[in-house]
């Protein structure tokens, strides 16, 4: 998640560091993961029976994942392959 947000921000917002919007999204996502009822065996959000993201943040995260997901294989190949396997 963090790697995807960084890729998105670098390429969409032309920012070396996370911009305010992307930083807020990362903080929100971390907070949701930390409070997840299913930790440590948390499923992917798409497969989770409890949807804890607000609709606006869910749409923003989908946008980030759609944009950065295909780029993960080039920037973080081991992480991308592990994600596909799990």
ZATORPA-522334 format. One line per field, with one value per residue (C-alpha): residue number from 1; residue in three letters; x, y, z. Coordinates in pm, whole numbers. Layout:
N
n = c(NUM, ...)
res = c(ALA, ...)
c1 = c(X, ...)
c2 = c(Y, ...)
c3 = c(Z, ...)
This chain:
86
n = c(1, 2, 3, 4, 5, 6, 7, 8, 9, 10, 11, 12, 13, 14, 15, 16, 17, 18, 19, 20, 21, 22, 23, 24, 25, 26, 27, 28, 29, 30, 31, 32, 33, 34, 35, 36, 37, 38, 39, 40, 41, 42, 43, 44, 45, 46, 47, 48, 49, 50, 51, 52, 53, 54, 55, 56, 57, 58, 59, 60, 61, 62, 63, 64, 65, 66, 67, 68, 69, 70, 71, 72, 73, 74, 75, 76, 77, 78, 79, 80, 81, 82, 83, 84, 85, 86)
res = c(UNK, UNK, UNK, UNK, UNK, UNK, UNK, UNK, UNK, UNK, UNK, UNK, UNK, UNK, UNK, UNK, UNK, UNK, UNK, UNK, UNK, UNK, UNK, UNK, UNK, UNK, UNK, UNK, UNK, UNK, UNK, UNK, UNK, UNK, UNK, UNK, UNK, UNK, UNK, UNK, UNK, UNK, UNK, UNK, UNK, UNK, UNK, UNK, UNK, UNK, UNK, UNK, UNK, UNK, UNK, UNK, UNK, UNK, UNK, UNK, UNK, UNK, UNK, UNK, UNK, UNK, UNK, UNK, UNK, UNK, UNK, UNK, UNK, UNK, UNK, UNK, UNK, UNK, UNK, UNK, UNK, UNK, UNK, UNK, UNK, UNK)
c1 = c(0, 273, 476, 171, 89, 450, 450, 118, 232, 569, 411, 75, 172, 537, 647, 968, 807, 444, 212, -45, -326, -125, 15, -338, -440, -143, -222, -585, -492, -245, -511, -761, -508, -408, -772, -865, -1074, -908, -541, -298, -474, -627, -766, -733, -986, -1171, -1236, -1307, -1659, -1620, -1560, -1395, -1297, -1526, -1667, -1449, -1128, -1220, -1252, -922, -745, -894, -759, -413, -416, -535, -258, 31, -54, 79, 395, 472, 621, 894, 954, 907, 903, 941, 665, 437, 490, 434, 110, -11, 72, -96)
c2 = c(0, 246, 166, 219, 553, 666, 566, 742, 1062, 1072, 1037, 1213, 1498, 1525, 1520, 1367, 1345, 1265, 1559, 1649, 1459, 1138, 1164, 1187, 882, 684, 784, 687, 348, 274, 364, 130, -155, -100, -113, -409, -669, -950, -871, -1047, -1265, -973, -1061, -824, -544, -662, -999, -864, -900, -568, -255, -2, 266, 564, 574, 872, 715, 381, 547, 731, 408, 233, 513, 478, 99, 113, 358, 214, -157, -229, -28, -235, -520, -283, -83, -354, -693, -914, -729, -749, -1122, -1190, -992, -1194, -1524, -1436)
c3 = c(0, 97, -213, -435, -276, -322, -691, -743, -573, -750, -1093, -1055, -826, -934, -572, -437, -93, -29, -84, 180, 8, -34, 315, 453, 248, 381, 742, 693, 544, 825, 1081, 917, 909, 1272, 1382, 1161, 1337, 1136, 1213, 1185, 924, 740, 396, 101, 138, -172, -2, 345, 489, 678, 471, 699, 445, 394, 38, -62, 70, -87, -428, -382, -286, -590, -809, -654, -694, -1056, -1140, -937, -940, -1291, -1215, -903, -1108, -1231, -914, -651, -828, -519, -338, -643, -690, -320, -337, -639, -469, -142)
